Amino acid sequence: MASKLRLITDLYGETLTQISKNPDDWMSFLECAAMNYKYPFNDQVLIYAQRPDATACADITTWNNKVRRWVNKNANGIFIFDNDE
């Protein structure tokens, strides 16, 4: 579990460095963040790092019960920080 946290933390840092290098990368990040505006900045960075084309993100329960959409078998999740701590 600690290794996943370390990988996600490293990915977060690398992505922050990348999106702050030039205006085009920043605009690309902002386009993704605009689609996922309900998430905190840290999570928006991780969503962009893993799926820059993501237009909607939610946990599996929300997808199944509230949105009534089904996640495809073998689909990969998007890792974000646990903000409940």
PDB file of N, CA, C and O in Angstrom, chain B, residues numbered from 101:
ATOM      1  N   MET B 101       0.822  -1.196   0.000  1.00  0.00           N
ATOM      2  CA  MET B 101       0.000   0.000   0.000  1.00  0.00           C
ATOM      3  C   MET B 101       0.868   1.262   0.000  1.00  0.00           C
ATOM      4  O   MET B 101       0.558   2.245  -0.674  1.00  0.00           O
ATOM      5  N   ALA B 102       1.953   1.216   0.762  1.00  0.00           N
ATOM      6  CA  ALA B 102       2.828   2.380   0.821  1.00  0.00           C
ATOM      7  C   ALA B 102       3.492   2.649  -0.522  1.00  0.00           C
ATOM      8  O   ALA B 102       3.756   3.800  -0.871  1.00  0.00           O
ATOM      9  N   SER B 103       3.763   1.583  -1.278  1.00  0.00           N
ATOM     10  CA  SER B 103       4.400   1.787  -2.577  1.00  0.00           C
ATOM     11  C   SER B 103       3.451   2.482  -3.559  1.00  0.00           C
ATOM     12  O   SER B 103       3.893   3.292  -4.374  1.00  0.00           O
ATOM     13  N   LYS B 104       2.149   2.171  -3.489  1.00  0.00           N
ATOM     14  CA  LYS B 104       1.183   2.859  -4.353  1.00  0.00           C
ATOM     15  C   LYS B 104       1.106   4.332  -3.991  1.00  0.00           C
ATOM     16  O   LYS B 104       1.047   5.190  -4.871  1.00  0.00           O
ATOM     17  N   LEU B 105       1.108   4.624  -2.701  1.00  0.00           N
ATOM     18  CA  LEU B 105       1.076   6.019  -2.261  1.00  0.00           C
ATOM     19  C   LEU B 105       2.304   6.752  -2.756  1.00  0.00           C
ATOM     20  O   LEU B 105       2.215   7.903  -3.186  1.00  0.00           O
ATOM     21  N   ARG B 106       3.441   6.100  -2.699  1.00  0.00           N
ATOM     22  CA  ARG B 106       4.676   6.718  -3.178  1.00  0.00           C
ATOM     23  C   ARG B 106       4.620   6.964  -4.688  1.00  0.00           C
ATOM     24  O   ARG B 106       5.036   8.020  -5.163  1.00  0.00           O
ATOM     25  N   LEU B 107       4.109   5.992  -5.436  1.00  0.00           N
ATOM     26  CA  LEU B 107       3.983   6.160  -6.887  1.00  0.00           C
ATOM     27  C   LEU B 107       3.043   7.310  -7.236  1.00  0.00           C
ATOM     28  O   LEU B 107       3.337   8.108  -8.126  1.00  0.00           O
ATOM     29  N   ILE B 108       1.921   7.394  -6.539  1.00  0.00           N
ATOM     30  CA  ILE B 108       0.951   8.463  -6.804  1.00  0.00           C
ATOM     31  C   ILE B 108       1.531   9.818  -6.416  1.00  0.00           C
ATOM     32  O   ILE B 108       1.333  10.808  -7.121  1.00  0.00           O
ATOM     33  N   THR B 109       2.247   9.863  -5.296  1.00  0.00           N
ATOM     34  CA  THR B 109       2.873  11.119  -4.864  1.00  0.00           C
ATOM     35  C   THR B 109       3.928  11.566  -5.879  1.00  0.00           C
ATOM     36  O   THR B 109       4.018  12.750  -6.202  1.00  0.00           O
ATOM     37  N   ASP B 110       4.718  10.626  -6.377  1.00  0.00           N
ATOM     38  CA  ASP B 110       5.716  10.958  -7.410  1.00  0.00           C
ATOM     39  C   ASP B 110       5.040  11.436  -8.696  1.00  0.00           C
ATOM     40  O   ASP B 110       5.480  12.407  -9.312  1.00  0.00           O
ATOM     41  N   LEU B 111       3.973  10.751  -9.093  1.00  0.00           N
ATOM     42  CA  LEU B 111       3.232  11.146 -10.292  1.00  0.00           C
ATOM     43  C   LEU B 111       2.687  12.556 -10.134  1.00  0.00           C
ATOM     44  O   LEU B 111       2.729  13.350 -11.074  1.00  0.00           O
ATOM     45  N   TYR B 112       2.178  12.870  -8.956  1.00  0.00           N
ATOM     46  CA  TYR B 112       1.645  14.200  -8.670  1.00  0.00           C
ATOM     47  C   TYR B 112       2.742  15.259  -8.846  1.00  0.00           C
ATOM     48  O   TYR B 112       2.533  16.271  -9.515  1.00  0.00           O
ATOM     49  N   GLY B 113       3.896  15.021  -8.250  1.00  0.00           N
ATOM     50  CA  GLY B 113       4.997  15.983  -8.346  1.00  0.00           C
ATOM     51  C   GLY B 113       5.486  16.169  -9.775  1.00  0.00           C
ATOM     52  O   GLY B 113       5.734  17.294 -10.208  1.00  0.00           O
ATOM     53  N   GLU B 114       5.625  15.069 -10.504  1.00  0.00           N
ATOM     54  CA  GLU B 114       6.075  15.146 -11.897  1.00  0.00           C
ATOM     55  C   GLU B 114       5.068  15.900 -12.764  1.00  0.00           C
ATOM     56  O   GLU B 114       5.446  16.676 -13.642  1.00  0.00           O
ATOM     57  N   THR B 115       3.793  15.665 -12.509  1.00  0.00           N
ATOM     58  CA  THR B 115       2.752  16.334 -13.301  1.00  0.00           C
ATOM     59  C   THR B 115       2.727  17.823 -13.006  1.00  0.00           C
ATOM     60  O   THR B 115       2.575  18.631 -13.923  1.00  0.00           O
ATOM     61  N   LEU B 116       2.874  18.201 -11.741  1.00  0.00           N
ATOM     62  CA  LEU B 116       2.932  19.629 -11.402  1.00  0.00           C
ATOM     63  C   LEU B 116       4.088  20.315 -12.126  1.00  0.00           C
ATOM     64  O   LEU B 116       3.941  21.421 -12.645  1.00  0.00           O
ATOM     65  N   THR B 117       5.226  19.649 -12.153  1.00  0.00           N
ATOM     66  CA  THR B 117       6.379  20.211 -12.856  1.00  0.00           C
ATOM     67  C   THR B 117       6.085  20.362 -14.344  1.00  0.00           C
ATOM     68  O   THR B 117       6.406  21.384 -14.950  1.00  0.00           O
ATOM     69  N   GLN B 118       5.473  19.334 -14.924  1.00  0.00           N
ATOM     70  CA  GLN B 118       5.186  19.355 -16.363  1.00  0.00           C
ATOM     71  C   GLN B 118       4.188  20.447 -16.732  1.00  0.00           C
ATOM     72  O   GLN B 118       4.409  21.181 -17.695  1.00  0.00           O
ATOM     73  N   ILE B 119       3.094  20.567 -15.982  1.00  0.00           N
ATOM     74  CA  ILE B 119       2.056  21.532 -16.378  1.00  0.00           C
ATOM     75  C   ILE B 119       2.466  22.967 -16.126  1.00  0.00           C
ATOM     76  O   ILE B 119       1.861  23.889 -16.673  1.00  0.00           O
ATOM     77  N   SER B 120       3.499  23.173 -15.295  1.00  0.00           N
ATOM     78  CA  SER B 120       3.937  24.539 -15.033  1.00  0.00           C
ATOM     79  C   SER B 120       5.079  24.982 -15.942  1.00  0.00           C
ATOM     80  O   SER B 120       5.582  26.098 -15.808  1.00  0.00           O
ATOM     81  N   LYS B 121       5.489  24.117 -16.866  1.00  0.00           N
ATOM     82  CA  LYS B 121       6.615  24.454 -17.743  1.00  0.00           C
ATOM     83  C   LYS B 121       6.266  25.444 -18.837  1.00  0.00           C
ATOM     84  O   LYS B 121       7.056  26.337 -19.144  1.00  0.00           O
ATOM     85  N   ASN B 122       5.075  25.290 -19.435  1.00  0.00           N
ATOM     86  CA  ASN B 122       4.718  26.212 -20.508  1.00  0.00           C
ATOM     87  C   ASN B 122       3.209  26.414 -20.557  1.00  0.00           C
ATOM     88  O   ASN B 122       2.453  25.608 -20.016  1.00  0.00           O
ATOM     89  N   PRO B 123       2.773  27.483 -21.201  1.00  0.00           N
ATOM     90  CA  PRO B 123       1.340  27.814 -21.233  1.00  0.00           C
ATOM     91  C   PRO B 123       0.466  26.755 -21.913  1.00  0.00           C
ATOM     92  O   PRO B 123      -0.690  26.582 -21.526  1.00  0.00           O
ATOM     93  N   ASP B 124       0.986  26.053 -22.905  1.00  0.00           N
ATOM     94  CA  ASP B 124       0.182  25.038 -23.593  1.00  0.00           C
ATOM     95  C   ASP B 124      -0.163  23.868 -22.671  1.00  0.00           C
ATOM     96  O   ASP B 124      -1.293  23.379 -22.676  1.00  0.00           O
ATOM     97  N   ASP B 125       0.821  23.422 -21.877  1.00  0.00           N
ATOM     98  CA  ASP B 125       0.559  22.345 -20.921  1.00  0.00           C
ATOM     99  C   ASP B 125      -0.419  22.811 -19.849  1.00  0.00           C
ATOM    100  O   ASP B 125      -1.285  22.046 -19.425  1.00  0.00           O
ATOM    101  N   TRP B 126      -0.286  24.056 -19.409  1.00  0.00           N
ATOM    102  CA  TRP B 126      -1.203  24.597 -18.393  1.00  0.00           C
ATOM    103  C   TRP B 126      -2.632  24.662 -18.945  1.00  0.00           C
ATOM    104  O   TRP B 126      -3.579  24.312 -18.241  1.00  0.00           O
ATOM    105  N   MET B 127      -2.791  25.100 -20.177  1.00  0.00           N
ATOM    106  CA  MET B 127      -4.125  25.167 -20.778  1.00  0.00           C
ATOM    107  C   MET B 127      -4.728  23.780 -20.948  1.00  0.00           C
ATOM    108  O   MET B 127      -5.929  23.593 -20.752  1.00  0.00           O
ATOM    109  N   SER B 128      -3.912  22.825 -21.305  1.00  0.00           N
ATOM    110  CA  SER B 128      -4.383  21.447 -21.430  1.00  0.00           C
ATOM    111  C   SER B 128      -4.879  20.930 -20.080  1.00  0.00           C
ATOM    112  O   SER B 128      -5.920  20.279 -20.001  1.00  0.00           O
ATOM    113  N   PHE B 129      -4.129  21.225 -19.026  1.00  0.00           N
ATOM    114  CA  PHE B 129      -4.567  20.849 -17.682  1.00  0.00           C
ATOM    115  C   PHE B 129      -5.884  21.532 -17.325  1.00  0.00           C
ATOM    116  O   PHE B 129      -6.787  20.893 -16.786  1.00  0.00           O
ATOM    117  N   LEU B 130      -5.998  22.813 -17.620  1.00  0.00           N
ATOM    118  CA  LEU B 130      -7.211  23.557 -17.272  1.00  0.00           C
ATOM    119  C   LEU B 130      -8.440  23.011 -17.997  1.00  0.00           C
ATOM    120  O   LEU B 130      -9.536  23.018 -17.436  1.00  0.00           O
ATOM    121  N   GLU B 131      -8.277  22.545 -19.218  1.00  0.00           N
ATOM    122  CA  GLU B 131      -9.404  21.941 -19.946  1.00  0.00           C
ATOM    123  C   GLU B 131      -9.892  20.689 -19.237  1.00  0.00           C
ATOM    124  O   GLU B 131     -11.098  20.471 -19.122  1.00  0.00           O
ATOM    125  N   CYS B 132      -8.973  19.871 -18.765  1.00  0.00           N
ATOM    126  CA  CYS B 132      -9.351  18.664 -18.023  1.00  0.00           C
ATOM    127  C   CYS B 132      -9.953  19.039 -16.662  1.00  0.00           C
ATOM    128  O   CYS B 132     -10.952  18.455 -16.242  1.00  0.00           O
ATOM    129  N   ALA B 133      -9.353  20.000 -15.985  1.00  0.00           N
ATOM    130  CA  ALA B 133      -9.838  20.412 -14.669  1.00  0.00           C
ATOM    131  C   ALA B 133     -11.239  21.009 -14.753  1.00  0.00           C
ATOM    132  O   ALA B 133     -12.033  20.855 -13.825  1.00  0.00           O
ATOM    133  N   ALA B 134     -11.547  21.681 -15.845  1.00  0.00           N
ATOM    134  CA  ALA B 134     -12.871  22.273 -16.011  1.00  0.00           C
ATOM    135  C   ALA B 134     -13.954  21.198 -16.080  1.00  0.00           C
ATOM    136  O   ALA B 134     -15.084  21.426 -15.647  1.00  0.00           O
ATOM    137  N   MET B 135     -13.620  20.049 -16.614  1.00  0.00           N
ATOM    138  CA  MET B 135     -14.585  18.952 -16.684  1.00  0.00           C
ATOM    139  C   MET B 135     -14.782  18.277 -15.333  1.00  0.00           C
ATOM    140  O   MET B 135     -15.811  17.642 -15.103  1.00  0.00           O
ATOM    141  N   ASN B 136     -13.818  18.406 -14.449  1.00  0.00           N
ATOM    142  CA  ASN B 136     -13.848  17.756 -13.143  1.00  0.00           C
ATOM    143  C   ASN B 136     -13.726  18.796 -12.036  1.00  0.00           C
ATOM    144  O   ASN B 136     -12.942  18.637 -11.100  1.00  0.00           O
ATOM    145  N   TYR B 137     -14.503  19.851 -12.157  1.00  0.00           N
ATOM    146  CA  TYR B 137     -14.379  21.012 -11.280  1.00  0.00           C
ATOM    147  C   TYR B 137     -14.759  20.742  -9.831  1.00  0.00           C
ATOM    148  O   TYR B 137     -14.392  21.527  -8.958  1.00  0.00           O
ATOM    149  N   LYS B 138     -15.473  19.674  -9.543  1.00  0.00           N
ATOM    150  CA  LYS B 138     -15.896  19.394  -8.171  1.00  0.00           C
ATOM    151  C   LYS B 138     -14.785  18.787  -7.324  1.00  0.00           C
ATOM    152  O   LYS B 138     -14.921  18.674  -6.105  1.00  0.00           O
ATOM    153  N   TYR B 139     -13.702  18.401  -7.956  1.00  0.00           N
ATOM    154  CA  TYR B 139     -12.591  17.793  -7.230  1.00  0.00           C
ATOM    155  C   TYR B 139     -11.596  18.854  -6.792  1.00  0.00           C
ATOM    156  O   TYR B 139     -11.447  19.874  -7.464  1.00  0.00           O
ATOM    157  N   PRO B 140     -10.909  18.628  -5.669  1.00  0.00           N
ATOM    158  CA  PRO B 140      -9.850  19.549  -5.246  1.00  0.00           C
ATOM    159  C   PRO B 140      -8.705  19.571  -6.256  1.00  0.00           C
ATOM    160  O   PRO B 140      -8.573  18.662  -7.077  1.00  0.00           O
ATOM    161  N   PHE B 141      -7.889  20.601  -6.190  1.00  0.00           N
ATOM    162  CA  PHE B 141      -6.787  20.781  -7.138  1.00  0.00           C
ATOM    163  C   PHE B 141      -5.881  19.557  -7.183  1.00  0.00           C
ATOM    164  O   PHE B 141      -5.512  19.109  -8.268  1.00  0.00           O
ATOM    165  N   ASN B 142      -5.513  19.006  -6.023  1.00  0.00           N
ATOM    166  CA  ASN B 142      -4.616  17.839  -5.988  1.00  0.00           C
ATOM    167  C   ASN B 142      -5.193  16.683  -6.800  1.00  0.00           C
ATOM    168  O   ASN B 142      -4.477  16.025  -7.554  1.00  0.00           O
ATOM    169  N   ASP B 143      -6.483  16.446  -6.641  1.00  0.00           N
ATOM    170  CA  ASP B 143      -7.131  15.363  -7.385  1.00  0.00           C
ATOM    171  C   ASP B 143      -7.231  15.690  -8.870  1.00  0.00           C
ATOM    172  O   ASP B 143      -7.099  14.797  -9.707  1.00  0.00           O
ATOM    173  N   GLN B 144      -7.457  16.937  -9.203  1.00  0.00           N
ATOM    174  CA  GLN B 144      -7.506  17.336 -10.611  1.00  0.00           C
ATOM    175  C   GLN B 144      -6.162  17.082 -11.290  1.00  0.00           C
ATOM    176  O   GLN B 144      -6.118  16.655 -12.444  1.00  0.00           O
ATOM    177  N   VAL B 145      -5.086  17.338 -10.586  1.00  0.00           N
ATOM    178  CA  VAL B 145      -3.753  17.078 -11.141  1.00  0.00           C
ATOM    179  C   VAL B 145      -3.582  15.588 -11.407  1.00  0.00           C
ATOM    180  O   VAL B 145      -3.073  15.202 -12.459  1.00  0.00           O
ATOM    181  N   LEU B 146      -4.003  14.748 -10.467  1.00  0.00           N
ATOM    182  CA  LEU B 146      -3.861  13.303 -10.650  1.00  0.00           C
ATOM    183  C   LEU B 146      -4.784  12.772 -11.741  1.00  0.00           C
ATOM    184  O   LEU B 146      -4.404  11.871 -12.489  1.00  0.00           O
ATOM    185  N   ILE B 147      -5.977  13.316 -11.837  1.00  0.00           N
ATOM    186  CA  ILE B 147      -6.882  12.908 -12.919  1.00  0.00           C
ATOM    187  C   ILE B 147      -6.249  13.249 -14.260  1.00  0.00           C
ATOM    188  O   ILE B 147      -6.246  12.426 -15.175  1.00  0.00           O
ATOM    189  N   TYR B 148      -5.714  14.453 -14.379  1.00  0.00           N
ATOM    190  CA  TYR B 148      -5.057  14.874 -15.620  1.00  0.00           C
ATOM    191  C   TYR B 148      -3.855  13.983 -15.931  1.00  0.00           C
ATOM    192  O   TYR B 148      -3.634  13.620 -17.086  1.00  0.00           O
ATOM    193  N   ALA B 149      -3.087  13.633 -14.914  1.00  0.00           N
ATOM    194  CA  ALA B 149      -1.884  12.819 -15.121  1.00  0.00           C
ATOM    195  C   ALA B 149      -2.226  11.435 -15.656  1.00  0.00           C
ATOM    196  O   ALA B 149      -1.492  10.882 -16.476  1.00  0.00           O
ATOM    197  N   GLN B 150      -3.340  10.876 -15.193  1.00  0.00           N
ATOM    198  CA  GLN B 150      -3.686   9.510 -15.564  1.00  0.00           C
ATOM    199  C   GLN B 150      -4.620   9.428 -16.763  1.00  0.00           C
ATOM    200  O   GLN B 150      -4.530   8.492 -17.558  1.00  0.00           O
ATOM    201  N   ARG B 151      -5.516  10.399 -16.900  1.00  0.00           N
ATOM    202  CA  ARG B 151      -6.475  10.412 -18.009  1.00  0.00           C
ATOM    203  C   ARG B 151      -6.761  11.851 -18.412  1.00  0.00           C
ATOM    204  O   ARG B 151      -7.771  12.411 -17.986  1.00  0.00           O
ATOM    205  N   PRO B 152      -5.904  12.466 -19.218  1.00  0.00           N
ATOM    206  CA  PRO B 152      -6.114  13.863 -19.595  1.00  0.00           C
ATOM    207  C   PRO B 152      -7.410  14.083 -20.380  1.00  0.00           C
ATOM    208  O   PRO B 152      -7.872  15.218 -20.501  1.00  0.00           O
ATOM    209  N   ASP B 153      -7.994  13.018 -20.909  1.00  0.00           N
ATOM    210  CA  ASP B 153      -9.238  13.147 -21.663  1.00  0.00           C
ATOM    211  C   ASP B 153     -10.481  12.855 -20.819  1.00  0.00           C
ATOM    212  O   ASP B 153     -11.585  12.772 -21.358  1.00  0.00           O
ATOM    213  N   ALA B 154     -10.316  12.698 -19.503  1.00  0.00           N
ATOM    214  CA  ALA B 154     -11.447  12.371 -18.629  1.00  0.00           C
ATOM    215  C   ALA B 154     -12.454  13.524 -18.601  1.00  0.00           C
ATOM    216  O   ALA B 154     -12.091  14.680 -18.383  1.00  0.00           O
ATOM    217  N   THR B 155     -13.710  13.187 -18.823  1.00  0.00           N
ATOM    218  CA  THR B 155     -14.762  14.201 -18.793  1.00  0.00           C
ATOM    219  C   THR B 155     -15.654  14.073 -17.575  1.00  0.00           C
ATOM    220  O   THR B 155     -16.390  15.006 -17.254  1.00  0.00           O
ATOM    221  N   ALA B 156     -15.608  12.941 -16.890  1.00  0.00           N
ATOM    222  CA  ALA B 156     -16.393  12.753 -15.674  1.00  0.00           C
ATOM    223  C   ALA B 156     -15.711  11.691 -14.823  1.00  0.00           C
ATOM    224  O   ALA B 156     -15.279  10.657 -15.330  1.00  0.00           O
ATOM    225  N   CYS B 157     -15.621  11.958 -13.529  1.00  0.00           N
ATOM    226  CA  CYS B 157     -15.012  11.010 -12.601  1.00  0.00           C
ATOM    227  C   CYS B 157     -15.927  10.845 -11.403  1.00  0.00           C
ATOM    228  O   CYS B 157     -16.536  11.801 -10.923  1.00  0.00           O
ATOM    229  N   ALA B 158     -16.009   9.617 -10.934  1.00  0.00           N
ATOM    230  CA  ALA B 158     -16.783   9.308  -9.733  1.00  0.00           C
ATOM    231  C   ALA B 158     -16.371   7.933  -9.244  1.00  0.00           C
ATOM    232  O   ALA B 158     -15.745   7.168  -9.977  1.00  0.00           O
ATOM    233  N   ASP B 159     -16.720   7.623  -8.010  1.00  0.00           N
ATOM    234  CA  ASP B 159     -16.424   6.280  -7.516  1.00  0.00           C
ATOM    235  C   ASP B 159     -17.420   5.290  -8.111  1.00  0.00           C
ATOM    236  O   ASP B 159     -18.439   5.690  -8.675  1.00  0.00           O
ATOM    237  N   ILE B 160     -17.128   4.020  -7.987  1.00  0.00           N
ATOM    238  CA  ILE B 160     -17.919   2.981  -8.630  1.00  0.00           C
ATOM    239  C   ILE B 160     -19.367   2.974  -8.137  1.00  0.00           C
ATOM    240  O   ILE B 160     -20.283   2.711  -8.915  1.00  0.00           O
ATOM    241  N   THR B 161     -19.576   3.259  -6.865  1.00  0.00           N
ATOM    242  CA  THR B 161     -20.934   3.280  -6.319  1.00  0.00           C
ATOM    243  C   THR B 161     -21.761   4.387  -6.954  1.00  0.00           C
ATOM    244  O   THR B 161     -22.932   4.188  -7.276  1.00  0.00           O
ATOM    245  N   THR B 162     -21.160   5.538  -7.131  1.00  0.00           N
ATOM    246  CA  THR B 162     -21.874   6.650  -7.765  1.00  0.00           C
ATOM    247  C   THR B 162     -22.228   6.301  -9.201  1.00  0.00           C
ATOM    248  O   THR B 162     -23.350   6.552  -9.641  1.00  0.00           O
ATOM    249  N   TRP B 163     -21.284   5.724  -9.938  1.00  0.00           N
ATOM    250  CA  TRP B 163     -21.562   5.344 -11.326  1.00  0.00           C
ATOM    251  C   TRP B 163     -22.734   4.372 -11.397  1.00  0.00           C
ATOM    252  O   TRP B 163     -23.645   4.542 -12.208  1.00  0.00           O
ATOM    253  N   ASN B 164     -22.703   3.351 -10.540  1.00  0.00           N
ATOM    254  CA  ASN B 164     -23.723   2.309 -10.612  1.00  0.00           C
ATOM    255  C   ASN B 164     -25.080   2.754 -10.071  1.00  0.00           C
ATOM    256  O   ASN B 164     -26.101   2.504 -10.711  1.00  0.00           O
ATOM    257  N   ASN B 165     -25.114   3.397  -8.926  1.00  0.00           N
ATOM    258  CA  ASN B 165     -26.380   3.676  -8.258  1.00  0.00           C
ATOM    259  C   ASN B 165     -27.013   5.017  -8.619  1.00  0.00           C
ATOM    260  O   ASN B 165     -28.225   5.092  -8.821  1.00  0.00           O
ATOM    261  N   LYS B 166     -26.223   6.056  -8.701  1.00  0.00           N
ATOM    262  CA  LYS B 166     -26.785   7.384  -8.960  1.00  0.00           C
ATOM    263  C   LYS B 166     -26.866   7.717 -10.447  1.00  0.00           C
ATOM    264  O   LYS B 166     -27.877   8.239 -10.917  1.00  0.00           O
ATOM    265  N   VAL B 167     -25.819   7.420 -11.168  1.00  0.00           N
ATOM    266  CA  VAL B 167     -25.756   7.779 -12.585  1.00  0.00           C
ATOM    267  C   VAL B 167     -26.386   6.695 -13.461  1.00  0.00           C
ATOM    268  O   VAL B 167     -26.781   6.947 -14.599  1.00  0.00           O
ATOM    269  N   ARG B 168     -26.472   5.496 -12.910  1.00  0.00           N
ATOM    270  CA  ARG B 168     -27.025   4.344 -13.642  1.00  0.00           C
ATOM    271  C   ARG B 168     -26.216   4.029 -14.901  1.00  0.00           C
ATOM    272  O   ARG B 168     -26.767   3.694 -15.950  1.00  0.00           O
ATOM    273  N   ARG B 169     -24.909   4.144 -14.766  1.00  0.00           N
ATOM    274  CA  ARG B 169     -23.976   3.749 -15.829  1.00  0.00           C
ATOM    275  C   ARG B 169     -23.121   2.629 -15.270  1.00  0.00           C
ATOM    276  O   ARG B 169     -22.898   2.564 -14.061  1.00  0.00           O
ATOM    277  N   TRP B 170     -22.648   1.764 -16.117  1.00  0.00           N
ATOM    278  CA  TRP B 170     -21.888   0.613 -15.666  1.00  0.00           C
ATOM    279  C   TRP B 170     -20.468   0.706 -16.175  1.00  0.00           C
ATOM    280  O   TRP B 170     -20.223   1.006 -17.344  1.00  0.00           O
ATOM    281  N   VAL B 171     -19.546   0.445 -15.285  1.00  0.00           N
ATOM    282  CA  VAL B 171     -18.133   0.478 -15.633  1.00  0.00           C
ATOM    283  C   VAL B 171     -17.793  -0.805 -16.371  1.00  0.00           C
ATOM    284  O   VAL B 171     -18.181  -1.893 -15.946  1.00  0.00           O
ATOM    285  N   ASN B 172     -17.079  -0.681 -17.463  1.00  0.00           N
ATOM    286  CA  ASN B 172     -16.696  -1.840 -18.257  1.00  0.00           C
ATOM    287  C   ASN B 172     -15.792  -2.773 -17.467  1.00  0.00           C
ATOM    288  O   ASN B 172     -14.979  -2.332 -16.655  1.00  0.00           O
ATOM    289  N   LYS B 173     -15.945  -4.054 -17.715  1.00  0.00           N
ATOM    290  CA  LYS B 173     -15.093  -5.051 -17.095  1.00  0.00           C
ATOM    291  C   LYS B 173     -13.645  -4.781 -17.487  1.00  0.00           C
ATOM    292  O   LYS B 173     -13.356  -4.448 -18.637  1.00  0.00           O
ATOM    293  N   ASN B 174     -12.753  -4.925 -16.536  1.00  0.00           N
ATOM    294  CA  ASN B 174     -11.306  -4.703 -16.717  1.00  0.00           C
ATOM    295  C   ASN B 174     -10.940  -3.246 -16.964  1.00  0.00           C
ATOM    296  O   ASN B 174      -9.829  -2.961 -17.411  1.00  0.00           O
ATOM    297  N   ALA B 175     -11.850  -2.322 -16.683  1.00  0.00           N
ATOM    298  CA  ALA B 175     -11.530  -0.898 -16.821  1.00  0.00           C
ATOM    299  C   ALA B 175     -10.554  -0.495 -15.711  1.00  0.00           C
ATOM    300  O   ALA B 175     -10.621  -1.020 -14.599  1.00  0.00           O
ATOM    301  N   ASN B 176      -9.661   0.427 -16.014  1.00  0.00           N
ATOM    302  CA  ASN B 176      -8.700   0.914 -15.029  1.00  0.00           C
ATOM    303  C   ASN B 176      -9.271   2.098 -14.280  1.00  0.00           C
ATOM    304  O   ASN B 176      -9.897   2.980 -14.869  1.00  0.00           O
ATOM    305  N   GLY B 177      -9.051   2.110 -12.991  1.00  0.00           N
ATOM    306  CA  GLY B 177      -9.489   3.235 -12.175  1.00  0.00           C
ATOM    307  C   GLY B 177      -8.482   4.363 -12.222  1.00  0.00           C
ATOM    308  O   GLY B 177      -7.362   4.198 -12.707  1.00  0.00           O
ATOM    309  N   ILE B 178      -8.895   5.510 -11.713  1.00  0.00           N
ATOM    310  CA  ILE B 178      -8.020   6.675 -11.590  1.00  0.00           C
ATOM    311  C   ILE B 178      -7.721   6.843 -10.109  1.00  0.00           C
ATOM    312  O   ILE B 178      -8.639   7.015  -9.307  1.00  0.00           O
ATOM    313  N   PHE B 179      -6.469   6.795  -9.746  1.00  0.00           N
ATOM    314  CA  PHE B 179      -6.081   6.924  -8.353  1.00  0.00           C
ATOM    315  C   PHE B 179      -6.026   8.391  -7.962  1.00  0.00           C
ATOM    316  O   PHE B 179      -5.452   9.212  -8.678  1.00  0.00           O
ATOM    317  N   ILE B 180      -6.626   8.717  -6.822  1.00  0.00           N
ATOM    318  CA  ILE B 180      -6.567  10.066  -6.262  1.00  0.00           C
ATOM    319  C   ILE B 180      -6.255   9.943  -4.778  1.00  0.00           C
ATOM    320  O   ILE B 180      -6.320   8.851  -4.215  1.00  0.00           O
ATOM    321  N   PHE B 181      -5.915  11.061  -4.145  1.00  0.00           N
ATOM    322  CA  PHE B 181      -5.619  11.065  -2.712  1.00  0.00           C
ATOM    323  C   PHE B 181      -6.902  10.896  -1.925  1.00  0.00           C
ATOM    324  O   PHE B 181      -7.963  11.348  -2.355  1.00  0.00           O
ATOM    325  N   ASP B 182      -6.813  10.240  -0.760  1.00  0.00           N
ATOM    326  CA  ASP B 182      -7.955  10.058   0.129  1.00  0.00           C
ATOM    327  C   ASP B 182      -8.097  11.327   0.966  1.00  0.00           C
ATOM    328  O   ASP B 182      -7.269  11.597   1.836  1.00  0.00           O
ATOM    329  N   ASN B 183      -9.138  12.095   0.704  1.00  0.00           N
ATOM    330  CA  ASN B 183      -9.344  13.371   1.390  1.00  0.00           C
ATOM    331  C   ASN B 183     -10.152  13.232   2.676  1.00  0.00           C
ATOM    332  O   ASN B 183     -10.456  14.235   3.322  1.00  0.00           O
ATOM    333  N   ASP B 184     -10.500  12.022   3.050  1.00  0.00           N
ATOM    334  CA  ASP B 184     -11.340  11.808   4.230  1.00  0.00           C
ATOM    335  C   ASP B 184     -10.535  11.745   5.526  1.00  0.00           C
ATOM    336  O   ASP B 184     -11.119  11.618   6.602  1.00  0.00           O
ATOM    337  N   GLU B 185      -9.229  11.830   5.444  1.00  0.00           N
ATOM    338  CA  GLU B 185      -8.402  11.705   6.647  1.00  0.00           C
ATOM    339  C   GLU B 185      -8.415  12.958   7.465  1.00  0.00           C
ATOM    340  O   GLU B 185      -7.769  13.018   8.511  1.00  0.00           O
TER     341      GLU B 185
END
